[in-house]
């Protein structure tokens, strides 16, 4: 536009020669020509009506200056308040701008990778691109004007909220609400609680009776029986079944077992959609290595793929039948379906625990994952997985300590998180079980 103004402004001497009778008209004509010329430019080059056009173009310029004409696999991770339904538009803009600069956004098989993180903090909003070329990684970044973000903060997405269910001084590795009360699995005991005006009141404790030494971080899963009264549980090296005789009296039988643990309820009580009926109602089991605290990767019935050893896995429903989402012990998140095992991008910041949440918001089903690393103040965040890329669907929910376990409620409409709070002088670390639900924005 600066060149256009220079081209259409009359020379100074011409203006001076006609100042008196026609200077006003000449100025009007000049302005009109400029407006028409600018309109013509807007017809051939997209006008910046989309607030993401400017930062996308600026970032593409920097990436092209580093990478040059080539192919690259583009990955976008949203760590900002930008709603998930804006991410496809941002991706299209980046792909178009990169293509215009000689960079083709190809599939995952490309040797070059462009990882774009849409981030923000209290001071500024940045888009950061990691350009990986061989063993070399270089960085490009642009600042996004606050007005652009504010224009696009809509009512889409979800908000996670939590409420404390109960707390204890002993470690908690699993819990289940039944029609008769609350069943809590500790490393060596099963504890039963009943409702009272003051909250949950402990009724009785039953020893699990392990004979083998416990690992450093024992784990467990517990599911309700079909009628909602009673439970089945698998603890490190043991399996247990419990039936209530009254709120204060339970019959519990535990025995040593190397049988595979259930990854889904032994008897599904969900009304699965026809499209994913087979994956939802067929119970999946996996062999657990008690000595190493992870699943070996052997799953039954066979998925047609060979999963690696993993910490956590959930059955992810999809219109094409769904599959198994798992977190390998090497930190990679994989998706097993259709006889193939494929990596999931955008999950680098996930911890070892995640759970399925049927929120009914957006895509209807999200994955809630803990943050990676040991932290005094951990966090949970919901993600959509429309394909093989995890896209944030909520802002992080700060927890009051370290998340040590995470699982879905039987109906998947909420999840439960065990949080180990900072130690109090003279006491063991206090543990709290929080219920996490979602609100549609």
C-alpha positions as a Markdown table, in Angstrom:
| # | Residue | x | y | z |
|---|---|---|---|---|
| 1 | Unk | 0.0 | 0.0 | 0.0 |
| 2 | Unk | 2.9 | 2.4 | 0.6 |
| 3 | Unk | 4.0 | 2.0 | -3.0 |
| 4 | Unk | 0.5 | 2.5 | -4.2 |
| 5 | Unk | 0.2 | 5.8 | -2.4 |
| 6 | Unk | 3.5 | 7.0 | -3.9 |
| 7 | Unk | 2.4 | 5.9 | -7.4 |
| 8 | Unk | -1.0 | 7.7 | -7.3 |
| 9 | Unk | 0.0 | 10.9 | -5.4 |
| 10 | Unk | 0.4 | 13.7 | -8.0 |
| 11 | Unk | 3.8 | 15.4 | -8.1 |
| 12 | Unk | 4.1 | 18.4 | -5.7 |
| 13 | Unk | 4.6 | 20.9 | -8.5 |
| 14 | Unk | 1.3 | 19.8 | -10.2 |
| 15 | Unk | -0.6 | 20.3 | -7.0 |
| 16 | Unk | 0.9 | 23.7 | -6.5 |
| 17 | Unk | 0.0 | 24.8 | -10.0 |
| 18 | Unk | -3.7 | 24.0 | -9.5 |
| 19 | Unk | -4.2 | 24.8 | -5.8 |
| 20 | Unk | -6.9 | 27.5 | -5.9 |
| 21 | Unk | -9.8 | 26.3 | -8.0 |
| 22 | Unk | -9.5 | 22.5 | -8.0 |
| 23 | Unk | -7.2 | 21.4 | -5.1 |
| 24 | Unk | -10.2 | 20.0 | -3.0 |
| 25 | Unk | -11.6 | 18.0 | -6.0 |
| 26 | Unk | -8.1 | 16.7 | -6.8 |
| 27 | Unk | -7.7 | 15.4 | -3.2 |
| 28 | Unk | -11.1 | 13.7 | -3.3 |
| 29 | Unk | -10.3 | 12.0 | -6.6 |
| 30 | Unk | -6.9 | 10.9 | -5.3 |
| 31 | Unk | -8.5 | 9.4 | -2.2 |
| 32 | Unk | -11.1 | 7.7 | -4.4 |
| 33 | Unk | -8.4 | 6.2 | -6.6 |
| 34 | Unk | -6.6 | 4.9 | -3.5 |
| 35 | Unk | -9.7 | 3.3 | -2.2 |
| 36 | Unk | -10.5 | 1.6 | -5.5 |
| 37 | Unk | -6.9 | 0.4 | -5.8 |
| 38 | Unk | -6.9 | -1.0 | -2.3 |
| 39 | Unk | -10.2 | -2.7 | -3.0 |
| 40 | Unk | -8.6 | -4.3 | -6.1 |
| 41 | Unk | -5.8 | -5.5 | -4.0 |
| 42 | Unk | -8.2 | -7.0 | -1.5 |
| 43 | Unk | -9.9 | -8.8 | -4.4 |
| 44 | Unk | -6.6 | -10.6 | -5.3 |
| 45 | Unk | -5.1 | -10.9 | -1.9 |
| 46 | Unk | -7.3 | -12.0 | 1.1 |
| 47 | Unk | -8.2 | -9.1 | 3.4 |
| 48 | Unk | -7.1 | -9.6 | 7.0 |
| 49 | Unk | -10.8 | -10.0 | 8.2 |
| 50 | Unk | -9.8 | -13.2 | 9.9 |
| 51 | Unk | -7.9 | -12.3 | 13.1 |
| 52 | Unk | -5.6 | -15.3 | 12.6 |
| 53 | Unk | -4.4 | -14.3 | 9.1 |
| 54 | Unk | -1.7 | -11.9 | 10.3 |
| 55 | Unk | -0.1 | -14.2 | 12.9 |
| 56 | Unk | -0.3 | -17.2 | 10.5 |
| 57 | Unk | 1.4 | -15.3 | 7.7 |
| 58 | Unk | 4.1 | -13.9 | 10.0 |
| 59 | Unk | 4.8 | -17.4 | 11.4 |
| 60 | Unk | 4.9 | -18.9 | 8.0 |
| 61 | Unk | 7.4 | -16.3 | 6.9 |
| 62 | Unk | 9.8 | -17.2 | 9.7 |
| 63 | Unk | 9.4 | -20.9 | 9.2 |
| 64 | Unk | 10.1 | -20.5 | 5.5 |
| 65 | Unk | 13.2 | -18.5 | 6.2 |
| 66 | Unk | 14.5 | -21.4 | 8.4 |
| 67 | Unk | 13.3 | -24.4 | 6.4 |
| 68 | Unk | 13.2 | -23.2 | 2.8 |
| 69 | Unk | 11.2 | -25.0 | 0.1 |
| 70 | Unk | 10.5 | -28.5 | 1.3 |
| 71 | Unk | 8.0 | -30.9 | 2.9 |
| 72 | Unk | 7.1 | -31.1 | 6.6 |
| 73 | Unk | 4.7 | -32.7 | 8.9 |
| 74 | Unk | 2.6 | -30.0 | 10.6 |
| 75 | Unk | 1.4 | -30.5 | 14.2 |
| 76 | Unk | -0.6 | -28.0 | 16.1 |
| 77 | Unk | -1.0 | -28.0 | 19.9 |
| 78 | Unk | -3.4 | -25.6 | 21.6 |
| 79 | Unk | -2.4 | -24.4 | 25.0 |
| 80 | Unk | -4.5 | -21.3 | 24.9 |
| 81 | Unk | -8.1 | -20.1 | 25.3 |
| 82 | Unk | -8.7 | -20.4 | 21.5 |
| 83 | Unk | -11.7 | -22.7 | 21.2 |
| 84 | Unk | -11.2 | -26.0 | 19.5 |
| 85 | Unk | -13.5 | -25.2 | 16.6 |
| 86 | Unk | -11.0 | -22.5 | 15.5 |
| 87 | Unk | -8.1 | -24.8 | 15.2 |
| 88 | Unk | -9.0 | -26.3 | 11.8 |
| 89 | Unk | -9.2 | -22.7 | 10.4 |
| 90 | Unk | -5.8 | -21.8 | 11.9 |
| 91 | Unk | -4.4 | -25.1 | 10.4 |
| 92 | Unk | -5.8 | -24.2 | 6.9 |
| 93 | Unk | -4.3 | -20.7 | 7.1 |
| 94 | Unk | -0.9 | -22.1 | 8.1 |
| 95 | Unk | -0.9 | -24.7 | 5.4 |
| 96 | Unk | -1.9 | -22.2 | 2.8 |
| 97 | Unk | 0.7 | -19.7 | 3.9 |
| 98 | Unk | 3.4 | -22.4 | 4.0 |
| 99 | Unk | 2.5 | -23.7 | 0.6 |
| 100 | Unk | 2.7 | -20.1 | -0.8 |
| 101 | Unk | 6.3 | -20.1 | 0.5 |
| 102 | Unk | 7.2 | -23.4 | -1.0 |
| 103 | Unk | 6.6 | -25.7 | 2.0 |
| 104 | Unk | 4.2 | -28.5 | 1.5 |
| 105 | Unk | 2.5 | -29.7 | 4.8 |
| 106 | Unk | 2.7 | -33.5 | 4.1 |
| 107 | Unk | 1.8 | -36.6 | 6.1 |
| 108 | Unk | 3.5 | -38.0 | 9.2 |
| 109 | Unk | 6.1 | -39.8 | 7.0 |
| 110 | Unk | 8.0 | -36.6 | 6.3 |
| 111 | Unk | 11.5 | -36.3 | 7.8 |
| 112 | Unk | 10.9 | -32.6 | 8.7 |
| 113 | Unk | 8.4 | -31.7 | 11.5 |
| 114 | Unk | 6.8 | -28.3 | 12.3 |
| 115 | Unk | 5.3 | -28.3 | 15.8 |
| 116 | Unk | 3.2 | -25.2 | 16.4 |
| 117 | Unk | 2.1 | -24.4 | 20.0 |
| 118 | Unk | -0.6 | -21.8 | 20.4 |
| 119 | Unk | 0.2 | -20.5 | 23.9 |
| 120 | Unk | -0.4 | -17.7 | 26.3 |
| 121 | Unk | 0.3 | -16.5 | 29.8 |
| 122 | Unk | -0.7 | -13.5 | 31.9 |
| 123 | Unk | 1.5 | -11.1 | 29.9 |
| 124 | Unk | 1.3 | -12.1 | 26.3 |
| 125 | Unk | 0.0 | -14.6 | 23.7 |
| 126 | Unk | 2.6 | -16.3 | 21.5 |
| 127 | Unk | 2.6 | -18.8 | 18.7 |
| 128 | Unk | 5.8 | -20.8 | 18.8 |
| 129 | Unk | 7.0 | -23.1 | 16.0 |
| 130 | Unk | 9.6 | -25.8 | 16.6 |
| 131 | Unk | 11.1 | -26.7 | 13.2 |
| 132 | Unk | 12.8 | -30.1 | 13.4 |
| 133 | Unk | 15.1 | -30.9 | 10.5 |
| 134 | Unk | 17.1 | -34.0 | 11.1 |
| 135 | Unk | 18.9 | -33.7 | 14.5 |
| 136 | Unk | 18.5 | -29.9 | 14.5 |
| 137 | Unk | 15.6 | -28.0 | 16.1 |
| 138 | Unk | 15.1 | -24.3 | 15.6 |
| 139 | Unk | 12.5 | -21.9 | 17.0 |
| 140 | Unk | 10.2 | -19.3 | 15.4 |
| 141 | Unk | 7.6 | -17.3 | 17.2 |
| 142 | Unk | 5.1 | -14.5 | 16.7 |
| 143 | Unk | 3.1 | -12.4 | 19.2 |
| 144 | Unk | -0.7 | -12.6 | 18.7 |
| 145 | Unk | -2.6 | -9.4 | 19.5 |
| 146 | Unk | -4.9 | -9.7 | 22.4 |
| 147 | Unk | -7.8 | -8.4 | 20.4 |
| 148 | Unk | -7.5 | -11.3 | 18.0 |
| 149 | Unk | -7.9 | -13.8 | 20.8 |
| 150 | Unk | -10.8 | -11.9 | 22.4 |
| 151 | Unk | -12.7 | -11.9 | 19.1 |
| 152 | Unk | -12.5 | -15.7 | 19.0 |
| 153 | Unk | -13.3 | -16.7 | 22.6 |
| 154 | Unk | -16.7 | -18.1 | 22.0 |
| 155 | Unk | -19.1 | -20.4 | 24.0 |
| 156 | Unk | -17.5 | -23.5 | 22.6 |
| 157 | Unk | -15.3 | -25.9 | 24.6 |
| 158 | Unk | -15.8 | -27.2 | 28.1 |
| 159 | Unk | -14.8 | -26.2 | 31.6 |
| 160 | Unk | -13.6 | -28.8 | 34.1 |
| 161 | Unk | -14.7 | -28.5 | 37.7 |
| 162 | Unk | -13.9 | -30.6 | 40.8 |
| 163 | Unk | -15.5 | -31.5 | 44.1 |
| 164 | Unk | -13.9 | -33.4 | 47.0 |
| 165 | Unk | -15.5 | -36.7 | 47.7 |
| 166 | Unk | -13.5 | -37.7 | 50.8 |
| 167 | Unk | -10.0 | -37.7 | 52.2 |
| 168 | Unk | -7.7 | -40.1 | 54.2 |
| 169 | Unk | -4.2 | -40.3 | 55.5 |
| 170 | Unk | -3.6 | -43.7 | 53.9 |
| 171 | Unk | -2.8 | -44.1 | 50.2 |
| 172 | Unk | -5.8 | -44.6 | 47.9 |
| 173 | Unk | -5.3 | -46.6 | 44.7 |
| 174 | Unk | -8.9 | -47.0 | 43.5 |
| 175 | Unk | -12.5 | -46.3 | 44.6 |
| 176 | Unk | -16.0 | -47.0 | 43.5 |
| 177 | Unk | -19.4 | -45.6 | 44.4 |
| 178 | Unk | -22.0 | -48.4 | 44.6 |
| 179 | Unk | -25.7 | -48.4 | 45.5 |
| 180 | Unk | -24.7 | -49.4 | 49.0 |
| 181 | Unk | -21.9 | -46.9 | 49.7 |
| 182 | Unk | -18.3 | -46.3 | 48.8 |
| 183 | Unk | -15.6 | -48.9 | 48.3 |
| 184 | Unk | -12.1 | -47.7 | 48.7 |
| 185 | Unk | -9.0 | -49.8 | 47.7 |
| 186 | Unk | -5.9 | -49.2 | 49.7 |
| 187 | Unk | -2.6 | -51.1 | 49.1 |
| 188 | Unk | -3.4 | -53.8 | 51.6 |
| 189 | Unk | -7.1 | -53.2 | 52.7 |
| 190 | Unk | -10.5 | -52.6 | 51.2 |
| 191 | Unk | -12.4 | -50.0 | 53.2 |
| 192 | Unk | -16.2 | -49.6 | 53.1 |
| 193 | Unk | -18.0 | -46.3 | 53.8 |
| 194 | Unk | -21.7 | -45.4 | 54.2 |
| 195 | Unk | -23.5 | -42.1 | 53.8 |
| 196 | Unk | -24.0 | -40.0 | 56.9 |
| 197 | Unk | -25.2 | -36.4 | 57.5 |
| 198 | Unk | -21.5 | -35.4 | 57.8 |
| 199 | Unk | -20.4 | -37.2 | 54.7 |
| 200 | Unk | -18.9 | -40.6 | 54.3 |
| 201 | Unk | -18.4 | -42.6 | 57.5 |
| 202 | Unk | -16.1 | -45.6 | 57.6 |
| 203 | Unk | -17.9 | -48.9 | 58.4 |
| 204 | Unk | -15.4 | -51.7 | 58.1 |
| 205 | Unk | -12.1 | -52.8 | 56.7 |
| 206 | Unk | -11.1 | -56.1 | 55.1 |
| 207 | Unk | -7.5 | -57.3 | 54.5 |
| 208 | Unk | -6.7 | -58.1 | 50.9 |
| 209 | Unk | -4.2 | -60.7 | 52.1 |
| 210 | Unk | -1.3 | -60.3 | 49.7 |
| 211 | Unk | 1.6 | -62.7 | 50.3 |
| 212 | Unk | 4.0 | -61.2 | 47.8 |
| 213 | Unk | 5.9 | -58.0 | 48.6 |
| 214 | Unk | 4.1 | -55.0 | 47.3 |
| 215 | Unk | 5.7 | -52.9 | 44.6 |
| 216 | Unk | 6.6 | -49.3 | 45.2 |
| 217 | Unk | 3.4 | -47.9 | 43.6 |
| 218 | Unk | 0.7 | -50.6 | 43.8 |
| 219 | Unk | -2.3 | -50.1 | 41.5 |
| 220 | Unk | -5.9 | -51.4 | 41.3 |
| 221 | Unk | -9.0 | -51.3 | 39.2 |
| 222 | Unk | -12.6 | -51.8 | 40.5 |
| 223 | Unk | -15.9 | -52.2 | 38.7 |
| 224 | Unk | -19.5 | -52.6 | 39.8 |
| 225 | Unk | -21.4 | -55.9 | 39.2 |
| 226 | Unk | -24.3 | -55.5 | 36.8 |
| 227 | Unk | -27.0 | -54.8 | 39.3 |
| 228 | Unk | -24.9 | -52.1 | 41.0 |
| 229 | Unk | -24.7 | -54.0 | 44.3 |
| 230 | Unk | -21.2 | -55.3 | 44.9 |
| 231 | Unk | -17.9 | -55.1 | 43.0 |
| 232 | Unk | -15.0 | -56.9 | 41.3 |
| 233 | Unk | -11.5 | -55.6 | 41.8 |
| 234 | Unk | -8.0 | -56.4 | 40.7 |
| 235 | Unk | -5.1 | -55.4 | 42.9 |
| 236 | Unk | -1.4 | -56.1 | 42.4 |
| 237 | Unk | -1.3 | -59.9 | 42.3 |
| 238 | Unk | -4.8 | -60.4 | 43.6 |
| 239 | Unk | -8.5 | -60.4 | 42.5 |
| 240 | Unk | -11.4 | -59.7 | 44.9 |
| 241 | Unk | -15.1 | -59.8 | 44.8 |
| 242 | Unk | -17.5 | -58.2 | 47.3 |
| 243 | Unk | -21.2 | -58.4 | 48.0 |
| 244 | Unk | -23.0 | -56.3 | 50.6 |
| 245 | Unk | -25.0 | -57.9 | 53.4 |
| 246 | Unk | -25.8 | -54.5 | 54.9 |
| 247 | Unk | -24.2 | -51.0 | 54.8 |
| 248 | Unk | -21.8 | -52.1 | 57.5 |
| 249 | Unk | -21.3 | -55.8 | 56.6 |
| 250 | Unk | -19.7 | -57.0 | 53.3 |
| 251 | Unk | -18.7 | -60.5 | 52.2 |
| 252 | Unk | -15.4 | -60.2 | 50.5 |
| 253 | Unk | -13.3 | -62.9 | 48.9 |
| 254 | Unk | -9.8 | -62.2 | 47.6 |
| 255 | Unk | -7.3 | -64.7 | 46.1 |
| 256 | Unk | -4.0 | -64.7 | 44.3 |
| 257 | Unk | -4.4 | -64.2 | 40.6 |
| 258 | Unk | -2.3 | -63.7 | 37.5 |
| 259 | Unk | -5.4 | -63.4 | 35.3 |
| 260 | Unk | -5.5 | -60.3 | 33.0 |
| 261 | Unk | -7.2 | -57.2 | 34.4 |
| 262 | Unk | -10.3 | -55.8 | 32.9 |
| 263 | Unk | -9.8 | -52.5 | 30.9 |
| 264 | Unk | -13.5 | -52.2 | 30.5 |
| 265 | Unk | -16.3 | -53.3 | 32.8 |
| 266 | Unk | -16.7 | -57.1 | 32.9 |
| 267 | Unk | -20.4 | -56.8 | 32.0 |
| 268 | Unk | -21.1 | -53.6 | 30.1 |
| 269 | Unk | -24.2 | -51.7 | 31.3 |
| 270 | Unk | -23.8 | -48.9 | 28.7 |
| 271 | Unk | -26.2 | -48.2 | 25.9 |
| 272 | Unk | -23.6 | -48.1 | 23.1 |
| 273 | Unk | -24.3 | -46.5 | 19.7 |
| 274 | Unk | -24.6 | -49.0 | 16.9 |
| 275 | Unk | -21.5 | -47.6 | 15.2 |
| 276 | Unk | -19.3 | -48.6 | 18.1 |
| 277 | Unk | -21.3 | -51.5 | 19.6 |
| 278 | Unk | -18.7 | -54.2 | 19.2 |
| 279 | Unk | -15.8 | -52.3 | 20.9 |
| 280 | Unk | -18.0 | -51.1 | 23.8 |
| 281 | Unk | -19.8 | -54.3 | 24.8 |
| 282 | Unk | -16.9 | -56.7 | 24.3 |
| 283 | Unk | -14.8 | -56.6 | 27.6 |
| 284 | Unk | -11.1 | -56.0 | 27.0 |
| 285 | Unk | -8.5 | -57.4 | 29.4 |
| 286 | Unk | -4.8 | -56.9 | 29.6 |
| 287 | Unk | -2.0 | -58.8 | 31.5 |
| 288 | Unk | -0.5 | -56.8 | 34.3 |
| 289 | Unk | 3.1 | -57.2 | 35.4 |
| 290 | Unk | 2.9 | -56.9 | 39.2 |
| 291 | Unk | 6.7 | -56.6 | 39.6 |
| 292 | Unk | 7.0 | -53.7 | 37.2 |
| 293 | Unk | 3.7 | -51.9 | 37.8 |
| 294 | Unk | 2.6 | -51.8 | 34.2 |
| 295 | Unk | 0.6 | -53.8 | 31.6 |
| 296 | Unk | 2.7 | -56.1 | 29.5 |
| 297 | Unk | 1.0 | -55.1 | 26.2 |
| 298 | Unk | -0.8 | -58.5 | 25.8 |
| 299 | Unk | -4.5 | -57.7 | 25.4 |
| 300 | Unk | -7.4 | -60.1 | 25.0 |
| 301 | Unk | -9.3 | -60.4 | 22.8 |
| 302 | Unk | -6.5 | -59.7 | 20.3 |
| 303 | Unk | -6.7 | -56.2 | 18.7 |
| 304 | Unk | -4.8 | -57.3 | 15.6 |
| 305 | Unk | -2.0 | -55.0 | 16.6 |
| 306 | Unk | 0.8 | -55.5 | 19.1 |
| 307 | Unk | 0.6 | -52.8 | 21.8 |
| 308 | Unk | 3.8 | -52.0 | 23.7 |
| 309 | Unk | 3.9 | -52.2 | 27.5 |
| 310 | Unk | 1.7 | -49.4 | 28.8 |
| 311 | Unk | 0.6 | -47.7 | 32.0 |
| 312 | Unk | -3.0 | -46.7 | 31.1 |
| 313 | Unk | -5.5 | -47.6 | 28.4 |
| 314 | Unk | -9.1 | -46.6 | 27.6 |
| 315 | Unk | -11.5 | -47.7 | 24.9 |
| 316 | Unk | -12.1 | -44.7 | 22.7 |
| 317 | Unk | -15.5 | -44.9 | 20.9 |
| 318 | Unk | -15.6 | -43.6 | 17.4 |
| 319 | Unk | -18.0 | -43.8 | 14.4 |
| 320 | Unk | -15.7 | -46.3 | 12.7 |
| 321 | Unk | -15.8 | -48.7 | 15.6 |
| 322 | Unk | -13.3 | -47.1 | 18.0 |
| 323 | Unk | -10.0 | -48.5 | 19.4 |
| 324 | Unk | -7.7 | -48.6 | 22.4 |
| 325 | Unk | -5.9 | -45.5 | 23.4 |
| 326 | Unk | -2.8 | -46.3 | 25.5 |
| 327 | Unk | 0.1 | -44.6 | 27.1 |
| 328 | Unk | 3.3 | -46.6 | 26.6 |
| 329 | Unk | 6.0 | -46.8 | 29.3 |
| 330 | Unk | 8.2 | -44.9 | 26.9 |
| 331 | Unk | 5.9 | -41.9 | 27.2 |
| 332 | Unk | 4.3 | -42.2 | 23.7 |
| 333 | Unk | 0.6 | -42.2 | 23.4 |
| 334 | Unk | -0.7 | -44.7 | 20.8 |
| 335 | Unk | -4.0 | -45.7 | 19.2 |
| 336 | Unk | -4.6 | -49.3 | 18.4 |
| 337 | Unk | -7.5 | -49.9 | 15.9 |
| 338 | Unk | -8.1 | -51.8 | 12.7 |
| 339 | Unk | -5.1 | -54.0 | 13.2 |
| 340 | Unk | -2.7 | -51.0 | 13.3 |
| 341 | Unk | -0.9 | -49.1 | 16.0 |
| 342 | Unk | -0.4 | -45.4 | 15.3 |
| 343 | Unk | 1.1 | -42.6 | 17.3 |
| 344 | Unk | -1.0 | -39.7 | 18.7 |
| 345 | Unk | 0.5 | -36.2 | 18.4 |
| 346 | Unk | -0.2 | -33.4 | 20.8 |
| 347 | Unk | 0.1 | -35.6 | 23.9 |
| 348 | Unk | 3.7 | -34.9 | 24.8 |
| 349 | Unk | 2.6 | -33.1 | 28.0 |
| 350 | Unk | 0.4 | -35.9 | 29.2 |
| 351 | Unk | 1.3 | -37.8 | 32.4 |
| 352 | Unk | 0.9 | -41.5 | 32.8 |
| 353 | Unk | -2.8 | -41.4 | 33.7 |
| 354 | Unk | -5.8 | -40.4 | 31.6 |
| 355 | Unk | -9.5 | -41.3 | 31.6 |
| 356 | Unk | -12.5 | -41.2 | 29.3 |
| 357 | Unk | -15.1 | -38.4 | 30.0 |
| 358 | Unk | -18.5 | -38.5 | 28.2 |
| 359 | Unk | -19.2 | -34.8 | 28.7 |
| 360 | Unk | -21.8 | -34.4 | 25.9 |
| 361 | Unk | -20.0 | -31.2 | 25.0 |
| 362 | Unk | -18.5 | -30.6 | 21.5 |
| 363 | Unk | -17.4 | -34.0 | 20.2 |
| 364 | Unk | -19.3 | -35.5 | 23.2 |
| 365 | Unk | -16.4 | -37.6 | 24.4 |
| 366 | Unk | -13.0 | -36.3 | 25.7 |
| 367 | Unk | -9.9 | -37.7 | 27.2 |
| 368 | Unk | -8.9 | -36.1 | 30.5 |
| 369 | Unk | -5.1 | -36.4 | 31.1 |
| 370 | Unk | -2.9 | -35.4 | 34.0 |
| 371 | Unk | 0.1 | -33.2 | 33.4 |
| 372 | Unk | 3.5 | -34.7 | 33.0 |
| 373 | Unk | 6.2 | -34.8 | 35.7 |
| 374 | Unk | 6.1 | -34.7 | 39.5 |
| 375 | Unk | 4.5 | -31.4 | 40.7 |
| 376 | Unk | 3.3 | -30.0 | 44.0 |
| 377 | Unk | 0.3 | -28.6 | 42.1 |
| 378 | Unk | -0.7 | -31.0 | 39.3 |
| 379 | Unk | -3.4 | -30.2 | 36.7 |
| 380 | Unk | -6.0 | -32.0 | 34.6 |
| 381 | Unk | -7.0 | -31.0 | 31.1 |
| 382 | Unk | -9.6 | -32.3 | 28.6 |
| 383 | Unk | -8.6 | -33.2 | 25.0 |
| 384 | Unk | -10.5 | -34.0 | 21.8 |
| 385 | Unk | -9.1 | -36.6 | 19.5 |
| 386 | Unk | -10.9 | -36.1 | 16.2 |
| 387 | Unk | -8.1 | -38.1 | 14.4 |
| 388 | Unk | -4.6 | -38.9 | 15.6 |
| 389 | Unk | -4.0 | -35.4 | 17.2 |
| 390 | Unk | -4.9 | -34.5 | 20.7 |
| 391 | Unk | -6.5 | -31.0 | 20.7 |
| 392 | Unk | -7.1 | -29.2 | 24.1 |
| 393 | Unk | -10.8 | -28.9 | 24.8 |
| 394 | Unk | -10.5 | -27.1 | 28.1 |
| 395 | Unk | -8.2 | -24.9 | 30.2 |
| 396 | Unk | -6.0 | -26.8 | 32.7 |
| 397 | Unk | -7.8 | -27.6 | 36.0 |
| 398 | Unk | -5.3 | -27.0 | 38.9 |
| 399 | Unk | -5.4 | -29.7 | 41.5 |
| 400 | Unk | -4.3 | -29.3 | 45.1 |
| 401 | Unk | -1.4 | -31.7 | 44.9 |
| 402 | Unk | 0.0 | -34.6 | 42.8 |
| 403 | Unk | -2.5 | -36.7 | 40.8 |
| 404 | Unk | -1.6 | -40.3 | 41.6 |
| 405 | Unk | -4.5 | -42.2 | 40.0 |
| 406 | Unk | -7.3 | -41.3 | 37.5 |
| 407 | Unk | -10.3 | -43.4 | 36.3 |
| 408 | Unk | -13.7 | -43.0 | 34.8 |
| 409 | Unk | -17.0 | -43.4 | 36.7 |
| 410 | Unk | -19.0 | -46.5 | 35.5 |
| 411 | Unk | -21.2 | -44.2 | 33.3 |
| 412 | Unk | -18.2 | -42.2 | 32.0 |
| 413 | Unk | -20.0 | -39.0 | 32.8 |
| 414 | Unk | -17.4 | -38.0 | 35.5 |
| 415 | Unk | -14.0 | -39.1 | 36.5 |
| 416 | Unk | -12.3 | -39.6 | 39.8 |
| 417 | Unk | -8.8 | -38.4 | 40.7 |
| 418 | Unk | -6.7 | -39.3 | 43.7 |
| 419 | Unk | -4.6 | -36.3 | 44.8 |
| 420 | Unk | -1.7 | -36.6 | 47.2 |
| 421 | Unk | -1.5 | -33.3 | 49.0 |
| 422 | Unk | 1.7 | -31.7 | 50.4 |
| 423 | Unk | 2.8 | -33.4 | 53.6 |
| 424 | Unk | 1.8 | -32.0 | 57.0 |
| 425 | Unk | 4.4 | -32.1 | 59.7 |
| 426 | Unk | 4.1 | -35.2 | 61.8 |
| 427 | Unk | 1.6 | -36.9 | 59.5 |
| 428 | Unk | 1.7 | -39.1 | 56.3 |
| 429 | Unk | 0.8 | -37.4 | 53.0 |
| 430 | Unk | -3.0 | -36.8 | 53.1 |
| 431 | Unk | -4.9 | -38.2 | 50.1 |
| 432 | Unk | -8.1 | -36.8 | 48.6 |
| 433 | Unk | -10.5 | -38.2 | 46.0 |
| 434 | Unk | -12.0 | -35.6 | 43.8 |
| 435 | Unk | -14.9 | -36.0 | 41.4 |
| 436 | Unk | -14.2 | -34.1 | 38.1 |
| 437 | Unk | -17.1 | -33.2 | 35.8 |
| 438 | Unk | -17.5 | -30.9 | 32.7 |
| 439 | Unk | -19.6 | -27.9 | 32.0 |
| 440 | Unk | -20.4 | -27.1 | 28.3 |
| 441 | Unk | -19.5 | -23.5 | 27.6 |
